[in-house]
Amino acid sequence: MPRSILDEAQIHPAIRQHISERHADIVKEVQAAIANNAIVVVGMRQNPYPRKARKALDALNTPYKYLEYGGYLSQWRARTALKMWTGWPTYPMIFVKGTLIGGFSELRGLIDSGELARTIS
């Protein structure tokens, strides 16, 4: 499933470094969490779906790492960097064993089908 991303050759050399460094810290923080945790939930304040995802995982006594980046009116630029990196448009972003599985609805589907338990065991 190739996702359309602007080819580097089509980015002027003068701005390439600016693009690569823009909010790179938040992406690196999420990458480190993914590398060190079986399940990572990336969310934001005020959005009920990260809370629902965490509650579902808590109900299963499944350990996870939660990272929260601002609310609707704060840190939106940093969250946009994560959206651009993953291609996933909403929060939460849930990673299981390094793979982006989607958001709360997708997590709920994996739990209900038993696939989450099989994946993390």
The first five atom37 places (N, CA, C, CB, O) and aatype in JSON, in Angstrom:
{
  "aatype": [12, 14, 1, 15, 9, 10, 3, 6, 0, 5, 9, 8, 14, 0, 9, 1, 5, 8, 9, 15, 6, 1, 8, 0, 3, 9, 19, 11, 6, 19, 5, 0, 0, 9, 0, 2, 2, 0, 9, 19, 19, 19, 7, 12, 1, 5, 2, 14, 18, 14, 1, 11, 0, 1, 11, 0, 10, 3, 0, 10, 2, 16, 14, 18, 11, 18, 10, 6, 18, 7, 7, 18, 10, 15, 5, 17, 1, 0, 1, 16, 0, 10, 11, 12, 17, 16, 7, 17, 14, 16, 18, 14, 12, 9, 13, 19, 11, 7, 16, 10, 9, 7, 7, 13, 15, 6, 10, 1, 7, 10, 9, 3, 15, 7, 6, 10, 0, 1, 16, 9, 15],
  "atom_mask": [
    [1, 1, 1, 1, 1],
    [1, 1, 1, 1, 1],
    [1, 1, 1, 1, 1],
    [1, 1, 1, 1, 1],
    [1, 1, 1, 1, 1],
    [1, 1, 1, 1, 1],
    [1, 1, 1, 1, 1],
    [1, 1, 1, 1, 1],
    [1, 1, 1, 1, 1],
    [1, 1, 1, 1, 1],
    [1, 1, 1, 1, 1],
    [1, 1, 1, 1, 1],
    [1, 1, 1, 1, 1],
    [1, 1, 1, 1, 1],
    [1, 1, 1, 1, 1],
    [1, 1, 1, 1, 1],
    [1, 1, 1, 1, 1],
    [1, 1, 1, 1, 1],
    [1, 1, 1, 1, 1],
    [1, 1, 1, 1, 1],
    [1, 1, 1, 1, 1],
    [1, 1, 1, 1, 1],
    [1, 1, 1, 1, 1],
    [1, 1, 1, 1, 1],
    [1, 1, 1, 1, 1],
    [1, 1, 1, 1, 1],
    [1, 1, 1, 1, 1],
    [1, 1, 1, 1, 1],
    [1, 1, 1, 1, 1],
    [1, 1, 1, 1, 1],
    [1, 1, 1, 1, 1],
    [1, 1, 1, 1, 1],
    [1, 1, 1, 1, 1],
    [1, 1, 1, 1, 1],
    [1, 1, 1, 1, 1],
    [1, 1, 1, 1, 1],
    [1, 1, 1, 1, 1],
    [1, 1, 1, 1, 1],
    [1, 1, 1, 1, 1],
    [1, 1, 1, 1, 1],
    [1, 1, 1, 1, 1],
    [1, 1, 1, 1, 1],
    [1, 1, 1, 0, 1],
    [1, 1, 1, 1, 1],
    [1, 1, 1, 1, 1],
    [1, 1, 1, 1, 1],
    [1, 1, 1, 1, 1],
    [1, 1, 1, 1, 1],
    [1, 1, 1, 1, 1],
    [1, 1, 1, 1, 1],
    [1, 1, 1, 1, 1],
    [1, 1, 1, 1, 1],
    [1, 1, 1, 1, 1],
    [1, 1, 1, 1, 1],
    [1, 1, 1, 1, 1],
    [1, 1, 1, 1, 1],
    [1, 1, 1, 1, 1],
    [1, 1, 1, 1, 1],
    [1, 1, 1, 1, 1],
    [1, 1, 1, 1, 1],
    [1, 1, 1, 1, 1],
    [1, 1, 1, 1, 1],
    [1, 1, 1, 1, 1],
    [1, 1, 1, 1, 1],
    [1, 1, 1, 1, 1],
    [1, 1, 1, 1, 1],
    [1, 1, 1, 1, 1],
    [1, 1, 1, 1, 1],
    [1, 1, 1, 1, 1],
    [1, 1, 1, 0, 1],
    [1, 1, 1, 0, 1],
    [1, 1, 1, 1, 1],
    [1, 1, 1, 1, 1],
    [1, 1, 1, 1, 1],
    [1, 1, 1, 1, 1],
    [1, 1, 1, 1, 1],
    [1, 1, 1, 1, 1],
    [1, 1, 1, 1, 1],
    [1, 1, 1, 1, 1],
    [1, 1, 1, 1, 1],
    [1, 1, 1, 1, 1],
    [1, 1, 1, 1, 1],
    [1, 1, 1, 1, 1],
    [1, 1, 1, 1, 1],
    [1, 1, 1, 1, 1],
    [1, 1, 1, 1, 1],
    [1, 1, 1, 0, 1],
    [1, 1, 1, 1, 1],
    [1, 1, 1, 1, 1],
    [1, 1, 1, 1, 1],
    [1, 1, 1, 1, 1],
    [1, 1, 1, 1, 1],
    [1, 1, 1, 1, 1],
    [1, 1, 1, 1, 1],
    [1, 1, 1, 1, 1],
    [1, 1, 1, 1, 1],
    [1, 1, 1, 1, 1],
    [1, 1, 1, 0, 1],
    [1, 1, 1, 1, 1],
    [1, 1, 1, 1, 1],
    [1, 1, 1, 1, 1],
    [1, 1, 1, 0, 1],
    [1, 1, 1, 0, 1],
    [1, 1, 1, 1, 1],
    [1, 1, 1, 1, 1],
    [1, 1, 1, 1, 1],
    [1, 1, 1, 1, 1],
    [1, 1, 1, 1, 1],
    [1, 1, 1, 0, 1],
    [1, 1, 1, 1, 1],
    [1, 1, 1, 1, 1],
    [1, 1, 1, 1, 1],
    [1, 1, 1, 1, 1],
    [1, 1, 1, 0, 1],
    [1, 1, 1, 1, 1],
    [1, 1, 1, 1, 1],
    [1, 1, 1, 1, 1],
    [1, 1, 1, 1, 1],
    [1, 1, 1, 1, 1],
    [1, 1, 1, 1, 1],
    [1, 1, 1, 1, 1]
  ],
  "atom_positions": [
    [[0.83, -1.17, 0.0], [0.0, 0.0, 0.0], [0.88, 1.24, 0.0], [-0.95, 0.0, 1.2], [1.14, 1.82, 1.05]],
    [[1.33, 1.63, -1.15], [2.14, 2.84, -1.18], [1.28, 4.08, -0.92], [2.87, 2.97, -2.53], [0.2, 4.24, -1.49]],
    [[1.8, 4.94, -0.05], [1.12, 6.18, 0.27], [1.81, 7.28, -0.49], [1.11, 6.46, 1.81], [3.04, 7.33, -0.51]],
    [[1.07, 8.14, -1.1], [1.65, 9.22, -1.89], [2.35, 10.23, -0.98], [0.56, 9.91, -2.72], [1.73, 10.88, -0.14]],
    [[3.65, 10.35, -1.17], [4.47, 11.3, -0.42], [5.33, 12.04, -1.44], [5.36, 10.59, 0.68], [5.86, 11.44, -2.37]],
    [[5.46, 13.33, -1.26], [6.24, 14.15, -2.18], [7.68, 13.63, -2.24], [6.22, 15.64, -1.75], [8.33, 13.49, -1.2]],
    [[8.16, 13.35, -3.42], [9.51, 12.85, -3.61], [10.52, 13.92, -3.2], [9.72, 12.42, -5.07], [10.32, 15.1, -3.47]],
    [[11.6, 13.49, -2.55], [12.61, 14.44, -2.08], [13.19, 15.27, -3.22], [13.73, 13.69, -1.38], [13.56, 16.43, -3.01]],
    [[13.26, 14.7, -4.4], [13.78, 15.44, -5.56], [12.89, 16.64, -5.91], [13.89, 14.51, -6.77], [13.33, 17.57, -6.59]],
    [[11.65, 16.61, -5.44], [10.72, 17.71, -5.72], [10.68, 18.72, -4.58], [9.33, 17.16, -5.96], [9.82, 19.61, -4.56]],
    [[11.59, 18.6, -3.65], [11.71, 19.55, -2.54], [13.01, 20.33, -2.74], [11.68, 18.83, -1.13], [14.08, 19.73, -2.89]],
    [[12.91, 21.62, -2.74], [14.1, 22.46, -2.98], [15.16, 22.17, -1.91], [13.72, 23.97, -2.98], [14.82, 22.08, -0.73]],
    [[16.43, 22.03, -2.31], [17.49, 21.71, -1.35], [17.58, 22.68, -0.17], [18.81, 21.69, -2.06], [17.98, 22.28, 0.92]],
    [[17.21, 23.92, -0.37], [17.31, 24.91, 0.7], [16.35, 24.65, 1.86], [17.06, 26.28, 0.14], [16.58, 25.13, 2.96]],
    [[15.28, 23.89, 1.62], [14.32, 23.66, 2.7], [14.29, 22.22, 3.2], [12.94, 24.04, 2.24], [13.54, 21.91, 4.13]],
    [[15.07, 21.34, 2.62], [15.05, 19.93, 3.01], [15.38, 19.74, 4.49], [16.03, 19.14, 2.16], [14.7, 18.98, 5.18]],
    [[16.41, 20.41, 4.98], [16.79, 20.25, 6.38], [15.69, 20.78, 7.29], [18.12, 20.97, 6.67], [15.38, 20.17, 8.31]],
    [[15.11, 21.9, 6.92], [14.01, 22.48, 7.72], [12.86, 21.48, 7.83], [13.51, 23.8, 7.09], [12.3, 21.29, 8.91]],
    [[12.52, 20.84, 6.74], [11.44, 19.86, 6.74], [11.81, 18.65, 7.6], [11.12, 19.41, 5.29], [10.98, 18.18, 8.38]],
    [[13.02, 18.15, 7.46], [13.42, 16.95, 8.2], [13.53, 17.2, 9.71], [14.74, 16.44, 7.67], [13.37, 16.26, 10.5]],
    [[13.8, 18.43, 10.11], [13.97, 18.74, 11.53], [12.68, 19.21, 12.2], [15.03, 19.78, 11.7], [12.61, 19.26, 13.43]],
    [[11.68, 19.56, 11.43], [10.45, 20.13, 11.98], [9.74, 19.12, 12.86], [9.51, 20.6, 10.84], [9.23, 18.1, 12.38]],
    [[9.71, 19.39, 14.15], [9.08, 18.55, 15.16], [9.62, 17.11, 15.14], [7.57, 18.53, 14.94], [8.9, 16.16, 15.47]],
    [[10.87, 16.98, 14.77], [11.5, 15.64, 14.75], [11.57, 15.06, 16.16], [12.91, 15.72, 14.13], [11.57, 13.84, 16.32]],
    [[11.64, 15.91, 17.18], [11.74, 15.43, 18.56], [10.52, 14.61, 18.97], [11.91, 16.6, 19.5], [10.67, 13.59, 19.65]],
    [[9.35, 15.04, 18.58], [8.13, 14.31, 18.95], [8.08, 12.96, 18.22], [6.86, 15.15, 18.64], [7.67, 11.95, 18.79]],
    [[8.48, 12.95, 16.97], [8.5, 11.7, 16.21], [9.5, 10.73, 16.83], [8.84, 11.96, 14.71], [9.21, 9.55, 16.97]],
    [[10.68, 11.23, 17.19], [11.7, 10.38, 17.81], [11.22, 9.85, 19.16], [13.01, 11.16, 17.99], [11.52, 8.71, 19.52]],
    [[10.5, 10.66, 19.91], [9.97, 10.22, 21.2], [8.98, 9.06, 21.01], [9.29, 11.4, 21.94], [9.02, 8.08, 21.74]],
    [[8.11, 9.18, 20.04], [7.14, 8.12, 19.76], [7.87, 6.88, 19.23], [6.07, 8.6, 18.73], [7.54, 5.76, 19.63]],
    [[8.84, 7.06, 18.36], [9.6, 5.92, 17.84], [10.31, 5.17, 18.98], [10.63, 6.38, 16.8], [10.34, 3.94, 18.99]],
    [[10.87, 5.91, 19.93], [11.54, 5.28, 21.07], [10.54, 4.5, 21.93], [12.26, 6.34, 21.93], [10.84, 3.4, 22.39]],
    [[9.38, 5.06, 22.14], [8.35, 4.38, 22.92], [7.91, 3.1, 22.22], [7.14, 5.29, 23.15], [7.72, 2.07, 22.87]],
    [[7.76, 3.15, 20.91], [7.36, 1.97, 20.12], [8.43, 0.89, 20.22], [7.12, 2.35, 18.65], [8.11, -0.29, 20.31]],
    [[9.69, 1.3, 20.2], [10.79, 0.34, 20.26], [10.89, -0.34, 21.63], [12.11, 1.04, 19.94], [11.39, -1.46, 21.73]],
    [[10.4, 0.33, 22.67], [10.58, -0.17, 24.04], [9.31, -0.7, 24.7], [11.14, 0.9, 24.88], [9.36, -1.12, 25.86]],
    [[8.18, -0.68, 23.99], [6.91, -1.1, 24.58], [6.1, -1.91, 23.57], [6.1, 0.11, 25.07], [6.09, -1.59, 22.38]],
    [[5.44, -2.95, 24.05], [4.63, -3.77, 23.15], [3.43, -2.99, 22.61], [4.15, -5.02, 23.88], [3.05, -3.17, 21.45]],
    [[2.85, -2.14, 23.45], [1.7, -1.34, 23.02], [1.95, 0.11, 23.4], [0.37, -1.86, 23.67], [2.34, 0.43, 24.52]],
    [[1.71, 0.99, 22.43], [1.84, 2.43, 22.66], [0.56, 3.09, 22.19], [3.09, 3.02, 21.92], [0.08, 2.84, 21.08]],
    [[0.01, 3.94, 23.05], [-1.16, 4.73, 22.71], [-0.73, 6.19, 22.71], [-2.34, 4.47, 23.72], [-0.24, 6.7, 23.72]],
    [[-0.92, 6.85, 21.58], [-0.59, 8.27, 21.46], [-1.9, 9.03, 21.41], [0.31, 8.57, 20.19], [-2.75, 8.76, 20.55]],
    [[-2.08, 9.96, 22.33], [-3.34, 10.67, 22.4], [-3.19, 12.15, 22.68], [0.0, 0.0, 0.0], [-2.11, 12.72, 22.61]],
    [[-4.33, 12.74, 22.99], [-4.38, 14.15, 23.31], [-5.47, 14.39, 24.35], [-4.64, 14.99, 22.04], [-6.43, 13.64, 24.44]],
    [[-5.3, 15.46, 25.15], [-6.3, 15.83, 26.14], [-7.63, 16.16, 25.46], [-5.83, 17.03, 26.99], [-7.66, 16.54, 24.29]],
    [[-8.69, 16.01, 26.19], [-10.04, 16.39, 25.77], [-10.65, 15.46, 24.74], [-10.01, 17.78, 25.23], [-11.86, 15.52, 24.51]],
    [[-9.87, 14.61, 24.11], [-10.41, 13.67, 23.13], [-10.79, 12.4, 23.9], [-9.36, 13.37, 21.98], [-9.94, 11.81, 24.56]],
    [[-12.04, 11.97, 23.82], [-12.47, 10.82, 24.62], [-11.93, 9.47, 24.11], [-13.96, 10.76, 24.65], [-11.9, 8.5, 24.87]],
    [[-11.51, 9.4, 22.88], [-11.11, 8.1, 22.33], [-9.78, 7.56, 22.85], [-11.03, 8.2, 20.86], [-9.67, 6.35, 23.04]],
    [[-8.77, 8.4, 23.1], [-7.58, 7.85, 23.78], [-7.93, 7.29, 25.15], [-6.5, 8.93, 23.91], [-7.39, 6.27, 25.57]],
    [[-8.82, 7.96, 25.86], [-9.25, 7.5, 27.18], [-9.98, 6.15, 27.07], [-10.18, 8.56, 27.84], [-9.77, 5.27, 27.9]],
    [[-10.83, 6.01, 26.05], [-11.53, 4.74, 25.83], [-10.55, 3.62, 25.51], [-12.56, 4.88, 24.71], [-10.72, 2.49, 25.98]],
    [[-9.54, 3.92, 24.71], [-8.54, 2.91, 24.37], [-7.79, 2.46, 25.62], [-7.55, 3.45, 23.32], [-7.57, 1.27, 25.82]],
    [[-7.39, 3.4, 26.44], [-6.67, 3.08, 27.67], [-7.55, 2.26, 28.62], [-6.19, 4.36, 28.36], [-7.08, 1.33, 29.27]],
    [[-8.82, 2.63, 28.7], [-9.75, 1.9, 29.56], [-9.92, 0.46, 29.08], [-11.11, 2.61, 29.6], [-9.98, -0.47, 29.89]],
    [[-9.99, 0.27, 27.77], [-10.12, -1.09, 27.21], [-8.88, -1.92, 27.52], [-10.34, -1.03, 25.69], [-9.0, -3.1, 27.87]],
    [[-7.7, -1.32, 27.4], [-6.46, -2.04, 27.71], [-6.35, -2.31, 29.21], [-5.25, -1.24, 27.22], [-5.9, -3.39, 29.61]],
    [[-6.75, -1.35, 30.03], [-6.74, -1.55, 31.48], [-7.66, -2.7, 31.88], [-7.16, -0.26, 32.21], [-7.33, -3.48, 32.77]],
    [[-8.81, -2.8, 31.23], [-9.77, -3.86, 31.54], [-9.18, -5.24, 31.26], [-11.06, -3.68, 30.74], [-9.57, -6.23, 31.89]],
    [[-8.23, -5.31, 30.34], [-7.56, -6.58, 30.01], [-6.28, -6.78, 30.81], [-7.24, -6.62, 28.52], [-5.59, -7.79, 30.65]],
    [[-5.96, -5.81, 31.69], [-4.69, -5.83, 32.43], [-3.51, -5.92, 31.48], [-4.66, -7.0, 33.42], [-2.53, -6.61, 31.75]],
    [[-3.62, -5.21, 30.36], [-2.57, -5.21, 29.34], [-1.71, -3.96, 29.51], [-3.18, -5.27, 27.92], [-2.23, -2.85, 29.43]],
    [[-0.42, -4.12, 29.75], [0.44, -2.96, 29.91], [0.62, -2.2, 28.59], [1.8, -3.38, 30.46], [0.64, -2.8, 27.51]],
    [[0.76, -0.9, 28.69], [0.96, -0.04, 27.52], [1.65, 1.24, 27.96], [-0.39, 0.27, 26.81], [1.67, 1.58, 29.14]],
    [[2.21, 1.92, 27.01], [2.82, 3.23, 27.23], [1.87, 4.26, 26.64], [4.26, 3.33, 26.59], [1.43, 4.12, 25.5]],
    [[1.55, 5.3, 27.42], [0.68, 6.36, 26.93], [1.48, 7.64, 26.78], [-0.53, 6.56, 27.87], [2.16, 8.07, 27.71]],
    [[1.38, 8.24, 25.62], [1.99, 9.53, 25.35], [0.88, 10.51, 24.99], [3.07, 9.44, 24.2], [0.04, 10.22, 24.13]],
    [[0.87, 11.67, 25.63], [-0.17, 12.65, 25.38], [0.46, 13.96, 24.92], [-1.04, 12.88, 26.64], [1.41, 14.46, 25.53]],
    [[-0.08, 14.5, 23.84], [0.46, 15.72, 23.26], [-0.64, 16.77, 23.12], [1.09, 15.43, 21.89], [-1.36, 16.81, 22.12]],
    [[-0.75, 17.61, 24.13], [-1.64, 18.76, 24.09], [-3.11, 18.42, 23.98], [0.0, 0.0, 0.0], [-3.53, 17.27, 24.12]],
    [[-3.87, 19.48, 23.72], [-5.31, 19.37, 23.54], [-5.68, 19.99, 22.2], [0.0, 0.0, 0.0], [-4.82, 20.22, 21.35]],
    [[-6.94, 20.24, 22.03], [-7.4, 20.77, 20.74], [-6.76, 22.1, 20.38], [-8.91, 20.93, 20.76], [-6.57, 22.4, 19.2]],
    [[-6.42, 22.91, 21.38], [-5.86, 24.23, 21.1], [-4.36, 24.33, 21.37], [-6.57, 25.26, 21.9], [-3.78, 25.41, 21.2]],
    [[-3.73, 23.25, 21.78], [-2.29, 23.32, 22.05], [-1.57, 22.15, 21.41], [-2.02, 23.34, 23.56], [-2.13, 21.06, 21.25]],
    [[-0.35, 22.36, 21.05], [0.55, 21.37, 20.45], [0.01, 20.76, 19.16], [0.82, 20.27, 21.44], [0.38, 19.64, 18.8]],
    [[-0.86, 21.47, 18.47], [-1.44, 20.91, 17.25], [-0.39, 20.77, 16.15], [-2.59, 21.78, 16.75], [-0.5, 19.87, 15.32]],
    [[0.62, 21.64, 16.13], [1.66, 21.5, 15.11], [2.47, 20.21, 15.32], [2.6, 22.72, 15.14], [2.78, 19.5, 14.37]],
    [[2.78, 19.93, 16.57], [3.53, 18.71, 16.87], [2.69, 17.48, 16.51], [3.93, 18.66, 18.36], [3.21, 16.51, 15.95]],
    [[1.4, 17.51, 16.83], [0.53, 16.38, 16.47], [0.41, 16.23, 14.97], [-0.86, 16.55, 17.09], [0.3, 15.11, 14.46]],
    [[0.44, 17.34, 14.25], [0.41, 17.27, 12.79], [1.63, 16.54, 12.26], [0.32, 18.68, 12.18], [1.54, 15.79, 11.28]],
    [[2.78, 16.74, 12.89], [4.0, 16.02, 12.48], [3.79, 14.52, 12.62], [5.22, 16.47, 13.32], [4.24, 13.75, 11.77]],
    [[3.13, 14.09, 13.69], [2.86, 12.66, 13.87], [1.88, 12.15, 12.82], [2.32, 12.38, 15.28], [2.03, 11.05, 12.31]],
    [[0.89, 12.95, 12.51], [-0.07, 12.56, 11.47], [0.62, 12.41, 10.12], [-1.21, 13.57, 11.37], [0.33, 11.49, 9.36]],
    [[1.53, 13.32, 9.83], [2.26, 13.25, 8.57], [3.19, 12.03, 8.56], [3.07, 14.54, 8.33], [3.33, 11.37, 7.53]],
    [[3.81, 11.74, 9.68], [4.73, 10.61, 9.77], [3.99, 9.29, 9.59], [5.47, 10.61, 11.13], [4.45, 8.41, 8.85]],
    [[2.84, 9.13, 10.26], [2.12, 7.86, 10.21], [1.13, 7.75, 9.05], [1.38, 7.66, 11.5], [0.88, 6.66, 8.53]],
    [[0.58, 8.88, 8.65], [-0.49, 8.86, 7.67], [-1.85, 8.63, 8.31], [0.0, 0.0, 0.0], [-2.86, 8.6, 7.61]],
    [[-1.9, 8.46, 9.64], [-3.15, 8.24, 10.34], [-3.73, 9.6, 10.74], [-2.95, 7.34, 11.6], [-3.03, 10.4, 11.35]],
    [[-4.99, 9.88, 10.41], [-5.52, 11.23, 10.55], [-6.07, 11.61, 11.92], [-6.57, 11.43, 9.58], [-6.35, 12.79, 12.16]],
    [[-6.25, 10.64, 12.83], [-6.92, 10.95, 14.09], [-6.16, 10.4, 15.29], [-8.34, 10.39, 14.07], [-5.18, 9.68, 15.15]],
    [[-6.65, 10.78, 16.47], [-6.12, 10.27, 17.73], [-7.2, 9.49, 18.44], [-5.59, 11.41, 18.63], [-8.37, 9.87, 18.42]],
    [[-6.8, 8.38, 19.07], [-5.44, 7.96, 19.32], [-4.81, 7.28, 18.11], [-5.41, 7.03, 20.5], [-5.48, 6.87, 17.16]],
    [[-3.5, 7.18, 18.2], [-2.72, 6.34, 17.29], [-2.23, 5.2, 18.17], [-1.51, 7.15, 16.57], [-1.58, 5.43, 19.19]],
    [[-2.54, 3.99, 17.79], [-2.18, 2.85, 18.63], [-1.24, 1.93, 17.86], [-3.45, 2.07, 19.07], [-1.51, 1.53, 16.73]],
    [[-0.13, 1.62, 18.5], [0.9, 0.76, 17.92], [0.96, -0.52, 18.75], [2.28, 1.48, 17.88], [1.02, -0.47, 19.98]],
    [[0.97, -1.65, 18.07], [1.1, -2.95, 18.73], [2.3, -3.66, 18.11], [-0.21, -3.81, 18.6], [2.33, -3.96, 16.92]],
    [[3.29, -3.91, 18.96], [4.53, -4.54, 18.51], [5.12, -3.82, 17.29], [4.3, -6.02, 18.19], [5.54, -4.45, 16.33]],
    [[5.13, -2.5, 17.37], [5.75, -1.69, 16.33], [4.89, -1.39, 15.12], [0.0, 0.0, 0.0], [5.31, -0.65, 14.23]],
    [[3.68, -1.94, 15.07], [2.8, -1.75, 13.92], [1.64, -0.84, 14.28], [2.28, -3.1, 13.41], [0.97, -1.05, 15.29]],
    [[1.4, 0.18, 13.47], [0.26, 1.05, 13.66], [-1.0, 0.25, 13.33], [0.37, 2.34, 12.78], [-1.17, -0.22, 12.2]],
    [[-1.88, 0.1, 14.31], [-3.12, -0.65, 14.07], [-4.3, 0.27, 13.8], [-3.43, -1.54, 15.26], [-5.35, -0.19, 13.36]],
    [[-4.14, 1.57, 14.06], [-5.21, 2.54, 13.86], [-5.56, 3.22, 15.15], [0.0, 0.0, 0.0], [-4.68, 3.56, 15.94]],
    [[-6.87, 3.41, 15.37], [-7.35, 4.11, 16.55], [-8.17, 3.2, 17.45], [0.0, 0.0, 0.0], [-8.0, 1.98, 17.46]],
    [[-9.09, 3.82, 18.21], [-9.87, 3.07, 19.18], [-10.75, 2.0, 18.51], [-10.74, 4.02, 19.98], [-10.81, 0.87, 18.99]],
    [[-11.41, 2.34, 17.42], [-12.31, 1.37, 16.76], [-11.53, 0.14, 16.3], [-13.01, 2.02, 15.55], [-12.02, -0.99, 16.44]],
    [[-10.35, 0.35, 15.77], [-9.52, -0.77, 15.3], [-9.03, -1.6, 16.49], [-8.32, -0.26, 14.46], [-8.98, -2.83, 16.41]],
    [[-8.66, -0.93, 17.58], [-8.26, -1.64, 18.79], [-9.42, -2.49, 19.31], [-7.79, -0.65, 19.89], [-9.24, -3.66, 19.64]],
    [[-10.59, -1.91, 19.37], [-11.78, -2.63, 19.83], [-12.01, -3.88, 18.97], [-13.03, -1.71, 19.8], [-12.34, -4.94, 19.5]],
    [[-11.85, -3.75, 17.66], [-11.99, -4.89, 16.76], [-10.99, -5.99, 17.04], [0.0, 0.0, 0.0], [-11.33, -7.17, 17.03]],
    [[-9.73, -5.6, 17.3], [-8.7, -6.59, 17.61], [-8.97, -7.29, 18.94], [-7.31, -5.93, 17.65], [-8.73, -8.49, 19.09]],
    [[-9.47, -6.52, 19.91], [-9.8, -7.12, 21.21], [-10.95, -8.1, 21.04], [-10.17, -6.02, 22.25], [-10.88, -9.24, 21.52]],
    [[-12.0, -7.66, 20.36], [-13.2, -8.5, 20.21], [-12.92, -9.78, 19.42], [-14.29, -7.71, 19.52], [-13.52, -10.82, 19.69]],
    [[-12.03, -9.71, 18.45], [-11.71, -10.9, 17.64], [-10.7, -11.82, 18.31], [-11.18, -10.47, 16.29], [-10.5, -12.95, 17.87]],
    [[-10.06, -11.34, 19.37], [-9.02, -12.14, 20.04], [-7.64, -11.97, 19.43], [0.0, 0.0, 0.0], [-6.66, -12.52, 19.93]],
    [[-7.56, -11.19, 18.36], [-6.28, -11.02, 17.68], [-5.26, -10.27, 18.55], [-6.48, -10.27, 16.36], [-4.07, -10.57, 18.5]],
    [[-5.72, -9.32, 19.34], [-4.79, -8.58, 20.19], [-4.11, -9.53, 21.17], [-5.52, -7.45, 20.95], [-2.89, -9.49, 21.33]],
    [[-4.89, -10.37, 21.82], [-4.31, -11.32, 22.79], [-3.31, -12.25, 22.11], [-5.44, -12.16, 23.46], [-2.26, -12.55, 22.67]],
    [[-3.64, -12.71, 20.91], [-2.72, -13.61, 20.19], [-1.44, -12.86, 19.79], [-3.4, -14.19, 18.92], [-0.35, -13.42, 19.84]],
    [[-1.58, -11.6, 19.42], [-0.43, -10.82, 18.95], [0.55, -10.52, 20.06], [-0.9, -9.52, 18.33], [1.77, -10.57, 19.85]],
    [[0.04, -10.2, 21.24], [0.94, -9.79, 22.32], [1.39, -10.95, 23.2], [0.27, -8.76, 23.17], [2.23, -10.76, 24.08]],
    [[0.85, -12.13, 22.98], [1.25, -13.25, 23.86], [2.54, -13.9, 23.39], [0.14, -14.31, 23.92], [3.01, -14.85, 24.01]]
  ]
}
